[in-house]
Amino acid sequence: MINIKISENLHLLMKEYGVNQVKLAADIKISQSAISAWLLNKKEPSITSLWLLADYFNCTVDELIGRKNF
């Protein structure tokens, strides 16, 4: 089984970059409620959202989902 760590990695990246949910949502033009759902493991981001997050945090989608380490 694949262990996807989007929530955990997103928490770490947001802390590292010093952004909160509201700022991240505004910067990548995604609703704050969507980001909250990702952080709470209620939903997973779409591939388009993963690309936006990876570009924003200067990482790969593989790193973001936990397939590779940062």
Backbone as XML, in Angstrom:
<?xml version="1.0"?>
<chain id="A" units="angstrom">
  <residue number="1" name="MET">
    <atom name="N" x="0.842" y="-1.186" z="0.000"/>
    <atom name="CA" x="0.000" y="0.000" z="0.000"/>
    <atom name="C" x="0.889" y="1.253" z="0.000"/>
  </residue>
  <residue number="2" name="ILE">
    <atom name="N" x="0.466" y="2.237" z="-0.738"/>
    <atom name="CA" x="1.221" y="3.484" z="-0.833"/>
    <atom name="C" x="0.868" y="4.373" z="0.357"/>
  </residue>
  <residue number="3" name="ASN">
    <atom name="N" x="1.886" y="4.915" z="0.982"/>
    <atom name="CA" x="1.686" y="5.820" z="2.106"/>
    <atom name="C" x="1.897" y="7.249" z="1.609"/>
  </residue>
  <residue number="4" name="ILE">
    <atom name="N" x="0.808" y="7.935" z="1.296"/>
    <atom name="CA" x="0.896" y="9.306" z="0.795"/>
    <atom name="C" x="0.912" y="10.253" z="1.990"/>
  </residue>
  <residue number="5" name="LYS">
    <atom name="N" x="1.907" y="11.133" z="2.001"/>
    <atom name="CA" x="2.133" y="12.013" z="3.148"/>
    <atom name="C" x="1.888" y="13.480" z="2.811"/>
  </residue>
  <residue number="6" name="ILE">
    <atom name="N" x="0.867" y="13.759" z="2.022"/>
    <atom name="CA" x="0.627" y="15.131" z="1.597"/>
    <atom name="C" x="0.404" y="16.043" z="2.797"/>
  </residue>
  <residue number="7" name="SER">
    <atom name="N" x="-0.459" y="15.648" z="3.713"/>
    <atom name="CA" x="-0.776" y="16.483" z="4.862"/>
    <atom name="C" x="0.475" y="16.785" z="5.695"/>
  </residue>
  <residue number="8" name="GLU">
    <atom name="N" x="1.207" y="15.750" z="6.017"/>
    <atom name="CA" x="2.422" y="15.906" z="6.825"/>
    <atom name="C" x="3.428" y="16.817" z="6.120"/>
  </residue>
  <residue number="9" name="ASN">
    <atom name="N" x="3.665" y="16.570" z="4.844"/>
    <atom name="CA" x="4.650" y="17.368" z="4.109"/>
    <atom name="C" x="4.174" y="18.797" z="3.894"/>
  </residue>
  <residue number="10" name="LEU">
    <atom name="N" x="2.882" y="18.970" z="3.675"/>
    <atom name="CA" x="2.352" y="20.318" z="3.502"/>
    <atom name="C" x="2.509" y="21.126" z="4.788"/>
  </residue>
  <residue number="11" name="HIS">
    <atom name="N" x="2.253" y="20.505" z="5.931"/>
    <atom name="CA" x="2.481" y="21.176" z="7.222"/>
    <atom name="C" x="3.944" y="21.620" z="7.342"/>
  </residue>
  <residue number="12" name="LEU">
    <atom name="N" x="4.868" y="20.722" z="7.026"/>
    <atom name="CA" x="6.291" y="21.039" z="7.131"/>
    <atom name="C" x="6.697" y="22.172" z="6.195"/>
  </residue>
  <residue number="13" name="LEU">
    <atom name="N" x="6.230" y="22.115" z="4.964"/>
    <atom name="CA" x="6.588" y="23.142" z="3.989"/>
    <atom name="C" x="5.999" y="24.500" z="4.361"/>
  </residue>
  <residue number="14" name="MET">
    <atom name="N" x="4.767" y="24.504" z="4.829"/>
    <atom name="CA" x="4.159" y="25.766" z="5.236"/>
    <atom name="C" x="4.927" y="26.393" z="6.393"/>
  </residue>
  <residue number="15" name="LYS">
    <atom name="N" x="5.368" y="25.568" z="7.324"/>
    <atom name="CA" x="6.155" y="26.074" z="8.450"/>
    <atom name="C" x="7.500" y="26.604" z="7.956"/>
  </residue>
  <residue number="16" name="GLU">
    <atom name="N" x="8.153" y="25.837" z="7.089"/>
    <atom name="CA" x="9.460" y="26.240" z="6.553"/>
    <atom name="C" x="9.369" y="27.558" z="5.790"/>
  </residue>
  <residue number="17" name="TYR">
    <atom name="N" x="8.311" y="27.735" z="5.027"/>
    <atom name="CA" x="8.140" y="28.940" z="4.213"/>
    <atom name="C" x="7.445" y="30.063" z="4.975"/>
  </residue>
  <residue number="18" name="GLY">
    <atom name="N" x="6.983" y="29.780" z="6.183"/>
    <atom name="CA" x="6.345" y="30.799" z="7.006"/>
    <atom name="C" x="5.018" y="31.288" z="6.450"/>
  </residue>
  <residue number="19" name="VAL">
    <atom name="N" x="4.238" y="30.382" z="5.875"/>
    <atom name="CA" x="2.930" y="30.767" z="5.341"/>
    <atom name="C" x="1.815" y="30.039" z="6.085"/>
  </residue>
  <residue number="20" name="ASN">
    <atom name="N" x="0.701" y="30.713" z="6.224"/>
    <atom name="CA" x="-0.467" y="30.078" z="6.818"/>
    <atom name="C" x="-1.440" y="29.695" z="5.705"/>
  </residue>
  <residue number="21" name="GLN">
    <atom name="N" x="-2.547" y="29.097" z="6.078"/>
    <atom name="CA" x="-3.524" y="28.631" z="5.091"/>
    <atom name="C" x="-4.068" y="29.768" z="4.236"/>
  </residue>
  <residue number="22" name="VAL">
    <atom name="N" x="-4.334" y="30.895" z="4.853"/>
    <atom name="CA" x="-4.918" y="32.030" z="4.140"/>
    <atom name="C" x="-3.946" y="32.564" z="3.090"/>
  </residue>
  <residue number="23" name="LYS">
    <atom name="N" x="-2.682" y="32.727" z="3.471"/>
    <atom name="CA" x="-1.679" y="33.240" z="2.525"/>
    <atom name="C" x="-1.446" y="32.249" z="1.397"/>
  </residue>
  <residue number="24" name="LEU">
    <atom name="N" x="-1.291" y="30.977" z="1.735"/>
    <atom name="CA" x="-1.078" y="29.962" z="0.705"/>
    <atom name="C" x="-2.255" y="29.935" z="-0.268"/>
  </residue>
  <residue number="25" name="ALA">
    <atom name="N" x="-3.468" y="29.958" z="0.260"/>
    <atom name="CA" x="-4.660" y="29.941" z="-0.587"/>
    <atom name="C" x="-4.667" y="31.128" z="-1.550"/>
  </residue>
  <residue number="26" name="ALA">
    <atom name="N" x="-4.362" y="32.301" z="-1.031"/>
    <atom name="CA" x="-4.341" y="33.497" z="-1.876"/>
    <atom name="C" x="-3.235" y="33.411" z="-2.921"/>
  </residue>
  <residue number="27" name="ASP">
    <atom name="N" x="-2.071" y="32.933" z="-2.526"/>
    <atom name="CA" x="-0.923" y="32.883" z="-3.433"/>
    <atom name="C" x="-1.114" y="31.901" z="-4.588"/>
  </residue>
  <residue number="28" name="ILE">
    <atom name="N" x="-1.762" y="30.765" z="-4.323"/>
    <atom name="CA" x="-1.931" y="29.775" z="-5.399"/>
    <atom name="C" x="-3.363" y="29.747" z="-5.938"/>
  </residue>
  <residue number="29" name="LYS">
    <atom name="N" x="-4.184" y="30.673" z="-5.445"/>
    <atom name="CA" x="-5.559" y="30.829" z="-5.923"/>
    <atom name="C" x="-6.393" y="29.544" z="-5.765"/>
  </residue>
  <residue number="30" name="ILE">
    <atom name="N" x="-6.322" y="28.994" z="-4.561"/>
    <atom name="CA" x="-7.103" y="27.833" z="-4.148"/>
    <atom name="C" x="-7.858" y="28.253" z="-2.892"/>
  </residue>
  <residue number="31" name="SER">
    <atom name="N" x="-9.031" y="27.712" z="-2.677"/>
    <atom name="CA" x="-9.791" y="28.108" z="-1.490"/>
    <atom name="C" x="-9.076" y="27.665" z="-0.205"/>
  </residue>
  <residue number="32" name="GLN">
    <atom name="N" x="-9.230" y="28.470" z="0.815"/>
    <atom name="CA" x="-8.641" y="28.145" z="2.112"/>
    <atom name="C" x="-9.267" y="26.884" z="2.667"/>
  </residue>
  <residue number="33" name="SER">
    <atom name="N" x="-10.534" y="26.651" z="2.375"/>
    <atom name="CA" x="-11.197" y="25.441" z="2.870"/>
    <atom name="C" x="-10.609" y="24.183" z="2.233"/>
  </residue>
  <residue number="34" name="ALA">
    <atom name="N" x="-10.168" y="24.278" z="0.981"/>
    <atom name="CA" x="-9.521" y="23.130" z="0.326"/>
    <atom name="C" x="-8.193" y="22.824" z="1.013"/>
  </residue>
  <residue number="35" name="ILE">
    <atom name="N" x="-7.424" y="23.854" z="1.298"/>
    <atom name="CA" x="-6.140" y="23.655" z="1.976"/>
    <atom name="C" x="-6.360" y="23.061" z="3.362"/>
  </residue>
  <residue number="36" name="SER">
    <atom name="N" x="-7.359" y="23.551" z="4.063"/>
    <atom name="CA" x="-7.689" y="23.004" z="5.379"/>
    <atom name="C" x="-8.028" y="21.519" z="5.285"/>
  </residue>
  <residue number="37" name="ALA">
    <atom name="N" x="-8.812" y="21.151" z="4.287"/>
    <atom name="CA" x="-9.187" y="19.744" z="4.102"/>
    <atom name="C" x="-7.966" y="18.880" z="3.816"/>
  </residue>
  <residue number="38" name="TRP">
    <atom name="N" x="-7.007" y="19.404" z="3.040"/>
    <atom name="CA" x="-5.768" y="18.654" z="2.763"/>
    <atom name="C" x="-4.971" y="18.465" z="4.043"/>
  </residue>
  <residue number="39" name="LEU">
    <atom name="N" x="-4.866" y="19.524" z="4.828"/>
    <atom name="CA" x="-4.079" y="19.463" z="6.067"/>
    <atom name="C" x="-4.705" y="18.519" z="7.095"/>
  </residue>
  <residue number="40" name="LEU">
    <atom name="N" x="-6.019" y="18.396" z="7.062"/>
    <atom name="CA" x="-6.728" y="17.514" z="7.996"/>
    <atom name="C" x="-6.925" y="16.103" z="7.437"/>
  </residue>
  <residue number="41" name="ASN">
    <atom name="N" x="-6.347" y="15.827" z="6.287"/>
    <atom name="CA" x="-6.477" y="14.514" z="5.621"/>
    <atom name="C" x="-7.922" y="14.171" z="5.291"/>
  </residue>
  <residue number="42" name="LYS">
    <atom name="N" x="-8.743" y="15.175" z="5.065"/>
    <atom name="CA" x="-10.130" y="14.923" z="4.675"/>
    <atom name="C" x="-10.249" y="14.749" z="3.168"/>
  </residue>
  <residue number="43" name="LYS">
    <atom name="N" x="-9.357" y="15.388" z="2.427"/>
    <atom name="CA" x="-9.324" y="15.298" z="0.969"/>
    <atom name="C" x="-7.877" y="15.334" z="0.516"/>
  </residue>
  <residue number="44" name="GLU">
    <atom name="N" x="-7.661" y="14.881" z="-0.716"/>
    <atom name="CA" x="-6.337" y="14.986" z="-1.328"/>
    <atom name="C" x="-6.410" y="15.977" z="-2.475"/>
  </residue>
  <residue number="45" name="PRO">
    <atom name="N" x="-5.335" y="16.722" z="-2.697"/>
    <atom name="CA" x="-5.335" y="17.703" z="-3.791"/>
    <atom name="C" x="-5.403" y="17.017" z="-5.156"/>
  </residue>
  <residue number="46" name="SER">
    <atom name="N" x="-6.001" y="17.712" z="-6.106"/>
    <atom name="CA" x="-6.011" y="17.241" z="-7.495"/>
    <atom name="C" x="-4.588" y="17.324" z="-8.047"/>
  </residue>
  <residue number="47" name="ILE">
    <atom name="N" x="-4.357" y="16.717" z="-9.181"/>
    <atom name="CA" x="-3.018" y="16.787" z="-9.781"/>
    <atom name="C" x="-2.662" y="18.237" z="-10.107"/>
  </residue>
  <residue number="48" name="THR">
    <atom name="N" x="-3.629" y="19.014" z="-10.557"/>
    <atom name="CA" x="-3.360" y="20.430" z="-10.842"/>
    <atom name="C" x="-2.952" y="21.163" z="-9.572"/>
  </residue>
  <residue number="49" name="SER">
    <atom name="N" x="-3.631" y="20.881" z="-8.472"/>
    <atom name="CA" x="-3.276" y="21.511" z="-7.192"/>
    <atom name="C" x="-1.904" y="21.046" z="-6.722"/>
  </residue>
  <residue number="50" name="LEU">
    <atom name="N" x="-1.580" y="19.784" z="-6.936"/>
    <atom name="CA" x="-0.244" y="19.289" z="-6.575"/>
    <atom name="C" x="0.838" y="20.022" z="-7.354"/>
  </residue>
  <residue number="51" name="TRP">
    <atom name="N" x="0.586" y="20.262" z="-8.638"/>
    <atom name="CA" x="1.559" y="21.016" z="-9.442"/>
    <atom name="C" x="1.732" y="22.430" z="-8.904"/>
  </residue>
  <residue number="52" name="LEU">
    <atom name="N" x="0.609" y="23.074" z="-8.554"/>
    <atom name="CA" x="0.681" y="24.430" z="-7.998"/>
    <atom name="C" x="1.479" y="24.444" z="-6.695"/>
  </residue>
  <residue number="53" name="LEU">
    <atom name="N" x="1.205" y="23.470" z="-5.829"/>
    <atom name="CA" x="1.920" y="23.389" z="-4.554"/>
    <atom name="C" x="3.408" y="23.121" z="-4.771"/>
  </residue>
  <residue number="54" name="ALA">
    <atom name="N" x="3.725" y="22.205" z="-5.669"/>
    <atom name="CA" x="5.129" y="21.877" z="-5.938"/>
    <atom name="C" x="5.871" y="23.093" z="-6.481"/>
  </residue>
  <residue number="55" name="ASP">
    <atom name="N" x="5.237" y="23.823" z="-7.392"/>
    <atom name="CA" x="5.869" y="25.041" z="-7.925"/>
    <atom name="C" x="6.052" y="26.078" z="-6.821"/>
  </residue>
  <residue number="56" name="TYR">
    <atom name="N" x="5.042" y="26.248" z="-5.992"/>
    <atom name="CA" x="5.086" y="27.242" z="-4.918"/>
    <atom name="C" x="6.208" y="26.938" z="-3.925"/>
  </residue>
  <residue number="57" name="PHE">
    <atom name="N" x="6.333" y="25.669" z="-3.560"/>
    <atom name="CA" x="7.321" y="25.277" z="-2.565"/>
    <atom name="C" x="8.643" y="24.807" z="-3.182"/>
  </residue>
  <residue number="58" name="ASN">
    <atom name="N" x="8.780" y="24.982" z="-4.497"/>
    <atom name="CA" x="10.029" y="24.645" z="-5.187"/>
    <atom name="C" x="10.464" y="23.210" z="-4.888"/>
  </residue>
  <residue number="59" name="CYS">
    <atom name="N" x="9.537" y="22.289" z="-5.073"/>
    <atom name="CA" x="9.822" y="20.873" z="-4.876"/>
    <atom name="C" x="9.126" y="20.088" z="-5.979"/>
  </residue>
  <residue number="60" name="THR">
    <atom name="N" x="9.301" y="18.797" z="-5.982"/>
    <atom name="CA" x="8.613" y="17.968" z="-6.964"/>
    <atom name="C" x="7.326" y="17.415" z="-6.355"/>
  </residue>
  <residue number="61" name="VAL">
    <atom name="N" x="6.433" y="16.965" z="-7.217"/>
    <atom name="CA" x="5.210" y="16.321" z="-6.735"/>
    <atom name="C" x="5.583" y="15.058" z="-5.960"/>
  </residue>
  <residue number="62" name="ASP">
    <atom name="N" x="6.593" y="14.318" z="-6.427"/>
    <atom name="CA" x="7.040" y="13.126" z="-5.699"/>
    <atom name="C" x="7.483" y="13.469" z="-4.280"/>
  </residue>
  <residue number="63" name="GLU">
    <atom name="N" x="8.184" y="14.574" z="-4.123"/>
    <atom name="CA" x="8.598" y="14.989" z="-2.776"/>
    <atom name="C" x="7.383" y="15.385" z="-1.948"/>
  </residue>
  <residue number="64" name="LEU">
    <atom name="N" x="6.465" y="16.095" z="-2.563"/>
    <atom name="CA" x="5.276" y="16.566" z="-1.855"/>
    <atom name="C" x="4.423" y="15.411" z="-1.336"/>
  </residue>
  <residue number="65" name="ILE">
    <atom name="N" x="4.298" y="14.352" z="-2.123"/>
    <atom name="CA" x="3.455" y="13.225" z="-1.693"/>
    <atom name="C" x="4.233" y="12.180" z="-0.894"/>
  </residue>
  <residue number="66" name="GLY">
    <atom name="N" x="5.542" y="12.369" z="-0.751"/>
    <atom name="CA" x="6.330" y="11.485" z="0.096"/>
    <atom name="C" x="7.005" y="10.331" z="-0.611"/>
  </residue>
  <residue number="67" name="ARG">
    <atom name="N" x="7.026" y="10.346" z="-1.950"/>
    <atom name="CA" x="7.722" y="9.274" z="-2.685"/>
    <atom name="C" x="9.224" y="9.472" z="-2.659"/>
  </residue>
  <residue number="68" name="LYS">
    <atom name="N" x="9.665" y="10.718" z="-2.481"/>
    <atom name="CA" x="11.087" y="11.053" z="-2.358"/>
    <atom name="C" x="11.215" y="12.054" z="-1.223"/>
  </residue>
  <residue number="69" name="ASN">
    <atom name="N" x="12.382" y="12.062" z="-0.610"/>
    <atom name="CA" x="12.639" y="13.015" z="0.477"/>
    <atom name="C" x="13.026" y="14.377" z="-0.079"/>
  </residue>
  <residue number="70" name="PHE">
    <atom name="N" x="12.725" y="15.413" z="0.689"/>
    <atom name="CA" x="13.098" y="16.772" z="0.301"/>
    <atom name="C" x="14.589" y="16.917" z="0.285"/>
  </residue>
</chain>
